[in-house]
Amino acid sequence: MQKTALVVDNDFFFVEFLGELLEKRDYKVIKAYDGKEAISKIESENIDIMFADIVMPKINGPELIKFVRMRYEDKCFPIVAVSGIIIEHLGTLDKIGADYYIAKGPIEKMATMFNDFMGTIESNSVLPNTASDIIKLGTVFPRRESIDLIDSLQFQKSIIDCIGVGVVILDSDTRILEINPLGSKILQRSYDELLNRSIISIFPDDEKQKLVNALKEVVHNNEVDKKVFIAALDYNKIKVIVSQMIVADNKIGWILALEDYEKWEEQA
C-alpha cells in the first residue's frame, strides 16, 4: 500500500527537492509551506511520515510538532525535523520533539544522505524512544548569528507564555496561530483544540457578534487602536481586548488579550 509523506517548509524549492526524492520511493507527497497549512493537510489526509522545517512563518516547526503529538498521542506518525539550524539547536532538541533530525546542506549531498536515511527508516519499524538521531553532512559548526536569533525568539516566547493575561495571535482569516497557556485555560480548551481554529467558532452564538464587530472596527476605524468587551464563555465572564497585529506597516492579523473578568471583579 502506498504511504503518504507530508513535507512542510516555506522554501518552495526544498519542498520540491524533498518531494521528488520521496515520490521516487513511491510515496504520495503532500506539500505545505507553513505550519498552519500543514495542520489543515494533517486533518484531511492520512499521514505516514512528516518532514518539517523548524523556522517557518505563522505556525513554526516546534509548535506544529507539539500539535501533532497532542492530537495523535497514541498513534503518532514518525516526525523528521529538517532545518538549516539543527546544529544551533543541539542543546534543546528535546524541546522540539521530533523523532529524527536532518541538517540541511548542499542538495547533491543531501540526496544521497536522505535516501540512506529513508532506507534505514523503512527497514526499521520501531522508532527510538528519545529524539536523539541527528543526521548532518560532514563537520558543521553552529553560527553565532543563528544562535543569537534563536535565543531572542525563545526569550520573546517566554514573555508571551509567562505574562499574566491570555494571549491569542490570529491570522487574517481569524484562525489561531499562537496561544499562551493562560489563553488556553481561559478558553477552557487544550492547545491542539485551539491551534489553527477560527477564534469566532469558539465563542458562543450569542457572543460571536461582539467579537466580529471588534475585529472589524480595529481594522476599518483608524482612530481605534483597540476594542474592549466582556463576553460570557460557558459559565465564566472574560474581558477581551482586541488590537491589530501590524508587521512592517502591514496589517496581518489580530492580537487578543484575555482576562478572567470575575477574578478582576473580586480583586476590585
URZI-V108725 format. One record per pair of residues at least 12 apart in sequence whose C-alpha atoms are under 8 Angstrom apart, sorted by the first residue. I is the first residue (numbers start at 0). GAP is how many residues later the second one is. D is the distance in whole Angstrom. If there is no record, write none. Layout:
# URZI-V108725
I|GAP|D, I|GAP|D
This chain:
# URZI-V108725
1|24|7, 1|25|6, 1|26|7, 2|23|8, 2|24|5, 2|25|6, 2|44|8, 2|45|6, 3|23|5, 3|24|5, 3|25|6, 3|26|7, 3|42|7, 3|43|5, 3|44|5, 3|45|7, 4|17|8, 4|22|6, 4|23|6, 4|24|5, 4|25|6, 4|42|6, 4|43|6, 4|44|5, 4|45|6, 4|46|8, 5|23|6, 5|24|5, 5|25|6, 5|26|7, 5|32|8, 5|41|7, 5|42|8, 5|43|6, 5|44|5, 5|45|6, 6|12|7, 6|22|7, 6|23|6, 6|24|5, 6|25|6, 6|43|6, 6|44|5, 6|45|6, 7|23|6, 7|24|5, 7|25|5, 7|26|6, 7|27|7, 7|30|6, 7|42|8, 7|43|6, 7|44|5, 7|45|6, 8|23|7, 8|24|5, 8|25|6, 8|43|6, 8|44|5, 8|47|7, 9|22|8, 9|23|4, 9|24|6, 9|43|8, 9|46|6, 9|47|7, 10|22|7, 11|21|7, 14|16|7, 18|12|8, 20|90|7, 20|94|8, 33|22|6, 33|23|6, 33|24|7, 33|25|6, 33|26|7, 34|21|7, 34|22|7, 34|23|7, 34|24|4, 34|25|6, 34|26|7, 34|28|8, 34|29|6, 35|22|6, 35|23|5, 35|28|8, 35|141|7, 35|160|6, 37|26|8, 38|25|7, 38|157|7, 39|156|8, 46|30|7, 47|29|5, 47|30|7, 48|28|5, 48|29|5, 48|30|6, 48|31|8, 49|27|7, 49|28|6, 49|29|5, 49|30|6, 50|28|6, 50|29|5, 50|30|6, 50|31|6, 51|27|8, 51|28|6, 51|29|5, 51|30|6, 51|31|8, 52|28|6, 52|29|5, 52|30|5, 53|27|7, 53|28|7, 53|29|6, 53|31|8, 54|28|8, 57|113|8, 57|119|6, 58|118|6, 58|119|7, 60|20|8, 60|35|8, 61|33|8, 61|34|5, 61|35|7, 64|14|8, 64|31|7, 64|32|7, 64|33|7, 65|30|8, 65|31|7, 66|124|7, 66|125|5, 66|128|7, 67|124|8, 69|122|6, 70|121|6, 77|20|8, 77|21|6, 77|49|8, 78|19|5, 78|20|5, 78|21|7, 79|18|6, 79|19|6, 79|20|5, 79|21|6, 79|22|7, 80|17|6, 80|18|8, 80|19|6, 80|20|5, 80|21|6, 81|19|6, 81|20|5, 81|21|6, 81|22|6, 82|18|8, 82|19|7, 82|20|5, 82|21|5, 83|19|6, 83|20|5, 83|21|7, 84|18|7, 84|19|8, 84|57|8, 84|61|7, 85|15|7, 85|16|7, 85|17|5, 86|16|7, 86|53|7, 86|54|7, 86|55|6, 87|54|5, 87|55|7, 87|58|7, 87|59|6, 92|38|7, 92|39|8, 93|37|6, 96|34|7, 97|33|6, 98|28|7, 98|29|7, 98|31|7, 98|32|5, 98|33|7, 98|34|7, 99|31|6, 99|32|7, 99|33|5, 99|34|6, 99|35|8, 100|31|8, 100|32|6, 100|33|5, 100|34|6, 101|32|6, 101|33|5, 101|34|6, 102|31|8, 102|32|6, 102|33|5, 102|34|7, 103|32|7, 103|33|8, 104|31|8, 104|32|7, 108|28|7, 109|27|8, 112|24|8, 159|20|6, 160|19|5, 160|20|6, 160|21|8, 163|18|8, 164|17|6, 164|18|7, 164|92|6, 164|93|6, 164|94|6, 165|13|8, 165|14|6, 165|15|7, 165|16|5, 165|17|4, 165|18|7, 165|20|7, 165|90|8, 165|91|5, 165|92|5, 165|93|6, 166|12|6, 166|13|6, 166|15|7, 166|16|5, 166|88|7, 166|89|6, 166|90|5, 166|91|6, 167|12|7, 167|15|7, 167|87|6, 167|88|5, 167|89|7, 167|90|8, 168|84|8, 168|85|6, 168|86|5, 168|87|6, 169|29|8, 169|83|5, 169|84|5, 169|85|6, 169|86|8, 170|81|7, 170|82|5, 170|83|7, 171|80|6, 171|81|4, 171|82|7, 172|25|8, 172|80|8, 173|24|5, 173|25|6, 173|26|7, 173|79|7, 173|80|8, 174|20|8, 174|21|5, 174|22|5, 174|23|4, 174|24|6, 175|18|7, 175|19|5, 175|20|5, 175|21|6, 175|22|6, 175|23|6, 176|18|6, 176|19|6, 177|17|7, 178|12|8, 178|15|8, 178|16|8, 182|75|7, 185|52|8, 185|72|7, 185|73|7, 185|74|7, 186|15|8, 186|46|8, 199|12|7, 202|30|7, 203|28|8, 203|29|7, 203|30|8, 206|24|6, 206|25|7, 209|19|7, 209|21|8, 213|13|6, 213|14|8, 213|28|7, 214|27|7, 214|28|8, 214|39|8, 217|24|8, 217|25|6, 217|26|6, 218|25|7, 224|18|6, 224|19|7, 225|15|7, 225|16|5, 225|17|5, 225|18|7, 226|14|6, 226|15|5, 226|16|7, 227|12|6, 227|13|5, 227|14|6, 228|12|7, 229|31|8, 235|24|8, 235|25|8, 235|26|7, 236|23|7, 236|24|5, 236|25|6, 237|20|7, 237|21|6, 237|22|5, 237|23|5, 237|24|7, 238|19|6, 238|20|5, 238|21|6, 238|22|5, 239|16|7, 239|17|6, 239|18|5, 239|19|7, 240|15|6, 240|16|5, 240|17|7, 241|12|7, 241|13|6, 241|14|5, 241|15|7, 242|12|5, 242|13|7
